[in-house]
Structures are given as C-alpha cells and as structure tokens.
Amino acid sequence: MTIRRLSEGTINRIAAGEVVERPAAAVKELVENALDAGARHIEIAVAGGGLALIRVTDDGKGMAREELPVAILRHATSKLPVDGEGADDLTQIETLGFRGEALPSIGSVSRLTIDSRVADADGAWRIAVEGGANGEAEPVAFLGRGQHGTRIEARDLFYATPARLKFMKSPRTEMQAITDTVKRLAMAAPETAFRLEDEGRTILDVEAEMPGPEGWLARITAILGPAFRPNALAFDVAKSEARVFGFAGVPTFNRGNAQHQFLFVNGRAVKDKLLTGAVRGAYADFLAHDRHAVAVVFVETHPHDVDVNVHPAKAEVRFRDGQGVRGLIVNALRQTLERAGHRAATTVAASVFDALRPQMQPQTPYFPAFTGAPQPMTPGLSEATRDWAAPNYASAPSAVLEMVRDFAPAARVADAIPAADLRRYPLGVARGQVHNTYVVAETADGLVIVDQHAAHERLVYEKMKVALAAGGAARQMLLTPEIVELDPAGAERVLAHAGELAQLGLVVEDFGHGALAVRETPALLGDADVQGLIRDLADEIAEHGQSFSLKERLDEVCGTMACHGSVRAGRRLTADEMNALLREMEATPHSGQCNHGRPTYVELKLHDIERLFGRR
C-alpha cells in the first residue's frame, strides 16, 4: 500500500480520541480555556451526560472576529510564550491550556458553535464547526453592549465517530465524571464562581471567594460538604522554589476510596501516582490499607521544574526533582498531623449521636469500630470489636500505670488532684468502665467514651517508635521459650528476617520441622500474645513477598506488635489505670485514632446529651 497523507478531518478525529476521550474531558478543556481567559463566572449546562449537549458560558476577555477562524485550527494558541530567540517556549507554561488542540478536536467529533465578544466591541460573533467542517464568522446577538465573554456549545458529541460513541457509559455515569471534573476545577480557582446544571437541575453552584486561606477553605467546604471544615488541618510549607499547601483531614475522617483526594500542580488538577503515593505515605501510620485520607494538596513550583506536556489530556505531570516534591508533601502532612495531637474527627460523635436518637431507623455508622450488632457471648461488643477481643488471649501487663509514668512524665497522675480538677483536662476524669472494654470519662462540658484497646494500641505504637529512634527496642527474655508451630514455608519466611526482627526486640530461632522458638520479645509489649504475633508477621511477609523489608515497613511491623501488646477489650482496669490512660492519650500525638484509622474515643457534649432526653 502506498504511503499517503491523511486528510485534515481524519487527523483531527485521531487527535480528538486523545484529547476528548469522554464528555468530561471536553468540559475540562472548555472550562480551562475560560479560566485562562480570566473568567470570574463560569456556567456549565449539560444534557444526556454531555453527549447531547455541553454548553460553557464565561465572562472572560472573549475573542475578536478575526481570532475565531484561527481558534478552531489545530495547534493555534495565544498561550504559549516565546523565548528570547523568538521560539515557542515549552518550559515556561503558566496557563492551563497551551497545545491548541481542544477546540478543533471537539469540533471534529461534534456540532460546535462559538459565540464571543471582546470588551468595547460593537457586537458578538459566531463561528460553527460541524464534524470538522469549519464555517465562517458571522455576527450574532449574543451579548449586550458593554459585556464580554464566550459561549461554546457542543452538541451530539461523537456523532462523527460512531465507534467511540459505542464505548460511552450511561448518561448518569458520564454526568458523575463531569461533576467530579468541575469540582476539581472549581477547587483550583476559588476566586471564580461556578454553576453546573444537568438538564436544568442545579448540580453545583458556588460563589466566588476572596483570595487567601479562608477563601480556599470556604470553596473546598462548599464542594466537599460542611463536615470538612471542622476536620481540616491547614498546612503551608515551602522549600527552595517549591511550595506545598492545602488542607488535610484528620485521620479518623477517612473514606473507603481515594476519590476525596484532590491534587493540583500550579493550579492544574492532576492524577499523579507520585503525589498520590506521597499522601498515602504520610498517612501510613494512621490508616488501614483499605482506608484513604481526605486531603486537598496544592503544589506550586517553577514552570521549568515541572513538565505538563506529558499527555494530550494534560492530567499527568513530571517533576525535575520528583523525590524532593514527594518528600516535601510527606513532611508537610506529617507535621500537620503531629500538631493535631489526640484530636479525632467531629463526625465520630455525630455518627454516635445519630445512632442514639430514639425512634429512628438503625444507621450504619461510618467507622468500622462501631459496626454491627451486639454478640450474645460478649454483650455490648460489636462484631469488629469482638474480633479484637480474641478468645484465649493473654491479658496485657497489669502495670499500665507504671508504663505511663516511665514513658510520658507529662501524663503522670497526681493522686492528690481532686476529680473536679481532672474534669478540666481534655479527656476528663474516668468515672467507670463498661463491659470491661470502654472507659467512660466526665469532662467539664460532657462525657468521653474511650475504646481501651484501640487507645492503648496507639500509645504502645508511639512508644515503640520512640524506642527505635533512640537506638533500638529493649528486650525481655522469656523464662521458657515460646514454641510457635507454622508451616515450613512460613517459618522459613520469618527466619529470613530474624536479624531485622531482633532489632525490634523480637528474637526467633529455628526449632525444626516448621517450628520457631521465640526467646525474647520487646519489653514494651509485656505479656504479649506471642503465638498470634508470629503468625501475623508470617502472613505479612507472605503478602508482601520478596519486596518485604522490615526497615521499609517498620511502621507496619510496629503496628502489628502494638496490636498484640495492648490492653485488650474485656480486661478490667482500675481507676488509676483508666486515668493514666486518659492522661497519656492527651500527651501522645495521634492518640485520637488507632493504627488502623479507627477512632479511640467519642466525645459527647452536654447539650447533645440533653437533646437525647428532650431537654433542648
């Protein structure tokens, strides 16, 4: 077959397949053009999931009559800067668009009309593109005198490419993708008002906000919901020419997927594996593998240090110093979480309060720790909590109070302090224990319910990290070595990491035929469940395969050990031990959630309790 040049229409349709893969991509390109034009109010109207109609109206600077025919040509743009030698400079991109592909790509697969007017012009002008066939500019009565801006309509998207049309999802699914896209664009531009309608029904309507952190937070809260503001931690860190700022949700304010993580680079919404990995790494201490943080992260860096020309859709970026940016994000988030102390999500108490309201249908609480119905063998414990309180589990060390005094002098309990004064502490004074599992404390303006196992698990975990940072975990020798029976492969996997385990205070030896002898355990764990600990470690090593390294996964191993060395549900505590637990929680960072992201306590204010009984 002879080599031939493709027609312009075919070239445009091929390019459209990369730039406009679905209606949400077309909306993204058109809204980004509006933002680049300086729009302060953008309206998006959609019908049929974007396949029947996409209309974007803005109040930007608009386009003059002579610019319209050029705007619909491939690779025609006003946004790409020119260097000192007169050449196009792809290293100094400061706008969202720059490739000049969006309008011709959309026009090649739809029926496109563009109405636009620049300020102080006599009238507006329209140009139409149908299936790649460009029309001529003609006057139109679109905008009144003194107004300026652009309105773009794309009808019958992909009618010119039936093969692509067959692969579209349902209108509802496509609309969800459009909504997510507009939300991300609106987060990146709080100074611009957005309105999104689906066949006349308002989906999103946010007003323009003032510049500054409060404006950012107000816009993000308007999009993510009112629960975000009280659970958001602001951060702003700069290093060299890079800056990372935004808002991180407290760990207990988490979700089952990563859809509530919003990442931006120089004002551009991106889905970048490096940035997503940085957020996950920063929260690794606090969340289980199947839970995800809620976070909005903005990265600002010099245009020379980031390549946005990686893909036609411009959703991916490449950094000159990727590891440096990742480290900056991880450090910023970790420092922010450190400042949160023992704070937990406000939604925890709200979920409990809703569940306690009389004459209401049972609701599925948000956090796994409060899921399920009471079990007959252990009244009052949920299914998840019952699993924590495994049968035949050796009780934790009795000297909890001594461990508290040794580790955190600031958390010491003074026996002479009256209970009335202890009420002024954030977590109050212990008043009792329910089902040998939950500590009930009275505060100055309410009460606190503490899950003793989840709380102590976090405290032991933090102690292990401090001990390791100080040069290694102290060991305690067992009077009689604990023999753990495993399958030969499991025993071999654990023995392969015996040296690293010894650094953590766990000394294991081969006992033959798949058995291991445990001679020493970390002193912080006290009378721990050695059998369960070794089996869990063997399972973790098997799950991670050859890539498993205790040094790289130190936090995970410490978390496993802490879980097996904590005060278990079902153990009776004395009043001194309960108060010591409360004081240490107040003095320990991140004690508001256990290592799996579950809350360690719930706080109910007095006015909420009074509402339960109709007093308010």
N, C-alpha and C positions, 0 to 999 in steps of 0.2 A: 504494500500500500504506500502511495506517495505521501511524503510529509507535506502538510498544508497548514496554513494559519487558521485558527478558529475564528469564528465571527465574533464581533463585539458582544452581541447578545449572549452567546454561549459562554464567553469569558466572564461576563457579569454574573451569569447564573451559577457558574462554578465558584466564583468568589463569594456569592451570596450564601452558598452552602457552608462556608466557613464563618462568615460574619453574622449571618442571620440563621441560626440553626433552629430557632423556635420563636414564637411571638415575643417571649420575654426578652430575647436578645435584641429584637427590633425596638422594643420600648426602651431598653437600656441605651442603645445608640442615639435615639432621638432625644431622650432626656439629657444625656451627656452633652449633646450639641446645644441644648437650651441653656444648660449651666455654663458652658463655655462662652455663650453669647451674653452672659451677665444677667440672666433672668432672675427675678425675685419672686415670681409667682408662676407655677407650672401646673397645668391641669391636664390629666390623662384620662381619656374616655375609651372604654374597651367594650367590644361586643363579640360574642361567640368565642370567648377565650383568646381574643386577639386575632383570630383567623378571619372573622367577618369585618372587624374594624379596629383600628388603632388611631386615635386622634390625640396629638400632643400640641397644646397651646401654651405659649410663653410670652413674657413681656420683655424679652431680650432686645438687643440692638437691631435685630432684623437684617434683611438682605435687600440691596437695591436691585432695580430691574436688570441691570447688566450683569449682576452676580448670579442670578438664578440659573441661567443656562450653563454656567460654569460649575455651579454647585452640584449638578447631577452627573457630572463627568467623573470617571474613575480617577482616583489619586489627585483630585483637585481639593486643596485645603488652604485656609488662611492661617492655620495654627502652627505650622512647622517653622521654627525660627531659622534664620540664615546666619552662618558664621562670618568671620571677618573676611573670608575669601569669596563670599557670595554663594557658598554651597549650603544645601539643606543640612541642618544640624540635628541629628537624631539623638544626640547626647544631652540636649537641653530642652527636654519636653516638659512643659509646665501646664499643659491642658489635658483634659480627659480624652479628647479625640485628636488625631493628627494624621491618620492614614488616608483620609479622603475616600473611604470605601462604603460608608454606611448608606448614604442616600442612593447612589447608583445600585447598590446591592438590593436594597429594599424595593427600589423601583423596577428592578428586573424580574421580581417574583410577585408583584402586586400591582394594584392600580393606585398610583401615588399622586397626590396633589400637594403643592406647597404654596401657601399664601403668606406674603411677608411685606412688611413696611418698615422703613427706617425712619428715625425721628426727623421731623420737619419736612418730610416728603409730601407731595401733593396727594398721593394715593397709594394704594397697595397693589401688588402684582402677584399673578398666579402663573405657575408652570405645572404641567402634568406629565407624568411618565406612566405608560401602561405596558407592562410586560417587557420593559427595556426600550420601548419606543418613546423617544423624547419629543415633547411638544414645544411650542413657542410661548414666550412670556406674554401675558395679556393682562389688562387692568381688571381689578375685581374690587367690589365694595365690601371689603372685609373689616378694616379697621377705620375708626373715625379719625378725623383730623386731630393732630396732637398726640396720637397714640403710636406705639411702635411695638414690633414683635413678630412672631412667626406662628403659623398654624399648619401642621403637617398631618395629612390623613393618608393612611394606608389601608385600602380595602381589599378583601379577597386575597389575603396573604397566601402565597404558594400556589395560587391558581395556575400560574405559568409553569410550575414544576410539580405535576401530579404525584410523581414518585415520592417527593419529600412530604407532600400533604398526607399520604397514606400512613406515615410514621408518626404523625402528631398524636398526642394523648387526648383525653377527653377535654372538653372546654373547661370543666371545673379544675382539672389538673393544670392546664395551661394558665388558668387565671391565678392559681396559687403561686406558680412560678413568677408571674408578672408582679403579684403583690409583694413577694419576697424581694424581687429586684428593685421595686420602687422604694420599699422600706430602707434598703441599704443605701440607695442614692440619697434619700431624704436624711438619713443619719449623717452622711458626709457633708451635707450642706444645710446646716440649721438656720442660716440666715435667709433661706428661700422657702416660701410656702408651697406646699404640695397638696394636690387634691386628686384622688383616684376614684373613678366611677366605673362600675361594671353594669352595663345596660341600664343606666340611670340610678343604680343603687350605689351610695357612697361607701367605699371600702376604707379609704384613708383620707383624713382631712386635718392637716397640721398647719398652724400659723407660723410665720417667720419669727425666729428668736433673736435676741440680742447676742452679739459676739461675746465670747468668754465661756468659762467652765459651766456657769449656771445655764447658759443658753444651750450648750451641748447636752447637759443632763436633762433639761426640760424636753428637748427634742427626742432624746433616747427614751425617756419615760413615756412620752406620748405614743411612741411606737411599740415599746415592749410592755407597757402597762404600768399602773401605779405601784405595783409591788416592787418594781425595780429600784426606785429612788431610795427607800429606806434600807435596801440590801446592797447598795452600790458603794464601792470604795474607790475614790478618785486617786489617780496617780499621774505623775508627770516627771519624767526623768530624761535628762539629756546627756549625751557624751559625744565629744567631738562635734561633727556636723549632723549627728543623728539625734532624733528626739522621739520618745515613746510616751504617749499619754492616752487617757481614756478612763474607763470605769470597769472595775472587776467586781463580780458578785461574790458575796461571802460564800464559802464552800458549801454550806447547807442549802443554799439557794441554787440548786443544780437541776439538770434536765437529763432525760434519757437519751438524747442525741445532741449533736454539735450544731444544730440549726440556730441556736441562740448565741453563737459566737460570730461576731462581726469584725472583720479585719479590713483595714484601709491603709493604703500606702500613698502618700502625697495626695490625699483626697480621693483616691480611686479605690472602689470596693474590689477586693481580690479574694480568691480562694487559693491560698498558697500553703503547701504542705509544711514548709519550714516554719511559717508563722503559727499554723495550727499545732504543730509539734511543740513549739515553744510554750503555748498556752497550756497544753496538756502536761508538759514537763513541770511547769510552775505549780500546777495543782496536784501533782502526783502524790504528794504527802497526804492529801485530804480527801481524795475521791476514789471510789471503787472503779474498776476497769469499765464498767457499764454505765457510769455516770459522767456527765460532762458539765463543765463550768459555763456560767453565763458571763460573757465578757464582751466589751467593745474596745478594741485596740486600734489606735491610730499611730502610724509610723510616718515621720517626716524626715526626709534625708535629701541631700543634694541630688538634683537630677542626674548628675554624672555618675552617682554611685548606685543607680538602680536602672535596670533595663526593662522598659514596659513594652518593648516591641518583640515579645516572645511569641505571641499568638495573635491572629487577627481579631479575636474577641477581646483581647487586652485584659483577660481575667487572671493571667499569670504574670509574675514578675521575677526578675533575677537580681540579686544584690551582689555588688562587688565584694562585700565582706559579709556573707550570709551568716557565718557563725557569730560575728560581732553583733549583728542585729538580733539574732536569736538570744544571745546572752543578755543583751540589754533588756529584752522583753521579759525573760525569765527572772532576772534580778528585780526589775520594776514590780512585777506581780508578787514575787515572794516577799519583798519588803513591805508591800501594801498589805498582804495577808498577815504579816508579822504584827503590823500596827493594829490589826483588828482584834488581837488578844483572844479572849474567850467568847467573842461575840458570835451569836448564831443568827440564822435568818429569822426575820419577823414573821414569815409565812408559817413557821412551825407552830407558833402559838395560835395563829389564825386558823390553821387546819384543826388543831385540837379543839378550839372554841366552837368551830362549826360542828364538829363531831359530837360535842356535849349538848348542843341545843336540843331541847325537848321537842317532841312531835315533829321530827324531821326524818326524812329517809336516810338510811345509812349512806355515808360517803366514803369513797376510797381515799384515805389520807395520802398526802404527797410522798411522805418519806417511808421507805420500806420498813423502818423500825416500828412503825405504828400500823402495819398492815395485818389484816386477818382477824379471826375471831378467837376468843379465849379457848384454850385447850382444857379438856376435862382433867387431865393428870396434873396440870400446873395452872390452877385458876389464875386469871388475870394476866397471863403472858400471851403475847401474840405469837403467831407461828414462827416469824423471823426471830423473835426473842427466845422462844423455846429452843430453836436450833442453836443459839449461842449457849444456852444453859444445857450443854450435852450431859447425858446421864453418866454416872460413874466418874465424874471429873474431880480430880483432887482439888481441894479448896486452895485459894491463894494464901500467901503468908499472912499470919494473923497480925503482924506488927506493921499494919498500914501506916499508923501514926508515926512510927519510927522512920519509915521510908520517906514520909513527907518532910519530917524535920531534918533529915540528912540532906535531902536534895534541894529544898527551897526554904531557906531561912525566912524569907518574906512571908511565907504562908504558915508560920508557926501559930499554933492555937494557944492563946493565953487563957489558962483556966479561970483567971480572976475576972475576965471580961464578962460583964452581965449579958444575958441573952438579948436584952433590949438594944444594947450597943451593937451586937453582932448583926442585928437586923439591918443596920446601915450598910453592911457590905453588899456588893452587887448581887451575890447569890444567897445572902441572908444567913439565918441560923437554922440548923437541922431540927425538925420537930418530930420526925419519925421515919419509919421505913415501911413500905407497902409491899407485901408478898416477897419480902427479903430481896427485892430487885430494884425498887425505886425509892430514892431518898426524897422526902418532902421537906422543903425548907420555907420558912417565912421571911419575907422581905418587908421593908418599910411600907411598900405600897402594893403588895400582892403575895404570890407564892411561886416557888420554883419546884419543878419535879425533875429529878436527875436520874438518868439511867446509870447505875453504879458501874456496870461492866463497860459500857461504851466510854464513860468518862475516864475510868482508870486505865483503860486501854490506851487512850491518847496520852495520859500522863506517863505511863511506862515507856511508851514510844519516844516521847520527848527526852526522857531520862537516858534512854539508850543512845540517842543521837548525841547528847551532851557528853556521855561517857566515851563514845567512839571518837569524838572530836578532841577529847582530852588525852587520847593515846591508847584507847582500847577498852573493851568492856571487862570489868572484873569478873572472875570466875568463882564458882563454888564447886568443890569436889563432892560427888555423891558417895555416901558411905558404902553403898552397894551399887555397882554399875547397872544401869537400866538396859535391858536387852530388848531391842526392837526388831520384830520379825518383818521383813519385807521380801518382795520377790527379788531374785538375784539381780535383775536389771536395775531395779530401784535402788538397791543397796550400792550397786556399782556407781550409779549417778551421784549419790550422796558422798561416797568416799572420794570421788574425783574432785570434790570441792572441800575436802576435810581441812586443808590448810587455811582456806578463807573462812570457814566456819569457826576455826579455832580463834581467829582474830576477833570474832564476835562473841567469844566466850563459850562456844559450844564445841566440845572435844568428843569426836566419834572415832571408833576403831572397828576394823573388820572382826566379826565374831564367827565367820564361816557360814556357808550354805544360806546366803541371803540375809543373815542376821547382822545387826550392828550393836556395838556396846557403847553406850553414852556414859562417859566417865566424869565430865564436867559440864555445867550449864552456866549461863550468865547469872551472876548474883542478883541482878535486878528482877529476875523472873521468880525468885523464891521457889516455892514448891510447885513448879510448873508441870503441865501435862506433857511429859517428855515423849510419850508414845505418839500422841496427836501431833506434836510439833514436828517430829522427824518425818512422819507420813506426809504432812502438808508440805514440808520442804522438798521431799522427793517428788511430789506432784508438781510443784512449781518448776523444779529443774526439768522435769519431763515436758512440761508445757512450753518452756522457752527453748528447749533443745540445746544445740551446740552453742548458741549465742549467749547462753546464760552465764553471767558473771556476777558474783556477789558484790564486787566493787561497784559495778554499774547499776545493780539492782539492790543496793544496800537498803534503801528506804523500804522496798517491798519485803525484804527478809526481816528487817527490824519490825515492820508492821505485823508479820506473821508471828514472830516471837512475842511481841507485846500482847497480841490477842490471847496467846496461850498462857501468859503470865499475869493476867489481870484478875481483879476481883470478879468472880462470876456472878451472874444472876442466880439468886437462890441462897446467897450467903448472908447471914445476919451480921450487921455492923453495929458497933457500939456508938454512943452519941459522940464521943471524942473522935472516932474514926470517920463518922459522917461529916462532922465539922471540919476535920482535917482535909477530907476530900474536897469540900467546897472551897476552902482557903487555897488549896493547891491549884484548883481549877482557875481561880482568879489570878494566880501568879504565873500560870503557864500559858504560853502562846498557843493558839489554835485549839484550845480545850472545848470550844463550842461544838466541835464535831469529832467523831471517832475517825480512825484511819480509813474507813470506808465511806465517808461523807455523810453518815447518819448523824442527826443531832444528839448531843449528850444531855441536853436539858431543854425544858419548855418553861417559859415564864408566862404566867397569867397575872394581869394587873387586877387590882381590887375592883375597879369599875366594871371589868369584864365579868368577874365572878358575880357581882351584884346583878348584872344583866341576866345571868342564868336563872336567878331567882325572882326576876321581875321587879327588882328594886329600882331599876333605872328604865 
